Amino acid sequence: MSDDYDSPWKEVVMHHFPEFMAFYFPQAHAQIDWSLPHVFLDQELAALSADAELGKRLLDKLVSVRKLDGDEQWVLVHLEVQGWHDADFAERMFIYNYRVYDRYRHPVASMALLTDENRHWRPTGFGWQQLGCTMQLDFPIAKMQDYAYVIPDLASQENAFALVSAAHLLAQNTRNDAHRRRIAKWKLTKMLYERDWDRQRIIDLYRVMDWIMRLPPALEQRLRSGIVQLERRSDMTYLSSIERIGMEIGIKKGMEQGLQQGMQQGLEQGLEQGLEQGLEQGLEQGLEQGREQGLEKGLEQGREQGLEKGLEKGLEQGQRRGSADLLSLMLKARFGPLSLPVQIMLEDAPADLLNQWAKNFVHADSLDAVFRTE
C-alpha cells in the first residue's frame, strides 16, 4: 500500500494548531496567549524558500503568535513536520530560521515533529564555532516513535493529535498487512464515534485518519459497511458528510486532471485532424458552429450564473473588504502603524470576526484588547 501523509497533516495542523502545540510541544504551548488570534504566514514562508533547493519536507508552517508574558512583540513559530531521515535537516532548520528573522526582524522559534521510523535520528541543532565566533541554533523536537509503545493510551486521550498520532503509528506498523490495518482503523473509528465531540471535529479527524490509513478497495468497502451499521445503531450520520466532502475534493481534482489531459489530447488530435482536413474547412465549420452554440449556451448560462454568483460574491467580498479597511484605519489612528501579521490577519478575517474586533475597539486601550476573543 502506498501511503500519503502530506495533505492530512497540512489540514489537521491548520484546523487544530493550538492542540498540536499542546500535544507535541507543551512547554511552548503554555507560554502562548491563545486568546489572541494566531496567523499562518505560509505564503510568506514559501517566498523565503523559493530561490533555494532546501530539500523536500512533509510539512512546513510559519505562524505568528503572542506570548502570555505581556510582551507585545510577535513571535514567529517555524514548524517542520519531517517524515524521513535527512542528513541536511538541521541545516535547513537553521537556514529557514535566519531567513524568517531577516525578513521580519521578530524572534523566531523553530521546532520539528519527526514522524520517520528511525528511533535514533534526532537532530536538535546546527552551528559552528570558528576564530572566537559562535553561531548556533538549538531547536526542540518531538519524535513520533516515542509514542509507539503507548498507542492504546493515545487512542483514549482527548487531544485530537493523540488520535492522529495513533493513526500514523498504526499505519506505519501495518504498511504490509492490509487486514491488520482494517482492524486497527475500525477500532479507531469506533473510538472516534464514541467521543463527546462536536460534529465537525469528528468529521475532520475521521478524514485525516481515513487518509493516513488507506485500504485496498475491497477492505475499504467492508469498513464503510461497518460504519453504516454503527451510525444506524447510534443515530449519528457522519459518513455521508465525509463522503460528500471527499466527493467534492475528488470532483475538483478530477476536473483539474481531466482539463489537463483533455487539453493535451485535444491539441494532439486537433493538430492531426486539422492537418488532414485542411485549415480552411476547419476554420469555416468551427467558427460557424462555435458562434451559434457558444453564444446560445454561453449567454443563457453566463447571464444567469454569472449575475447571481457575481453579485452575491461581489457584495459579500466588498462588504468584508470595506470593513477590514475601515478597521485598519481606526487601528492605525489609535495605535500607530500595524505590523505585517496584523495586516494579514485583517485581510484574511471573515466578516463576523471583523465585526467582533470592531466592537472590541470601542473600549480597547491596546491591540491585544482588540483581538481578544474572550
Secondary structure, 3 states (H helix, E strand, C coil): CCCCCHHHHHHHHHHCHHHHHHHHCHHHHHHECCCCCCEECHHHHHHHHCCCCCCCCCEEEEEEECECCCCCCCEEEEEEEECCCCCCHHHHHHHHHHHHHHHHCCCEEEEEEECCCCCCCCCCEEEEEECCEEEEEECCEEEHHHHHHHHHHHHHCCCHHHHHHHHHHHHHHCCCCHHHHHHHHHHHHHHHHHCCCCHHHHHHHHHHHHHHCCCCHHHHHHHHHHHHHHHHHHCCCCHHHHHHHHHHHHHHHHHHHHHHHHHHHHHHHHHHHHHHHCHHHHHHHHHHHHHHHHHHHHHHHHHHHHHHHHHHHHHHHHHHHHHHHHHHHHHHHHHCCCCHHHHHHHHHCCHHHHHHHHHHHCCCCCHHHHHCCC
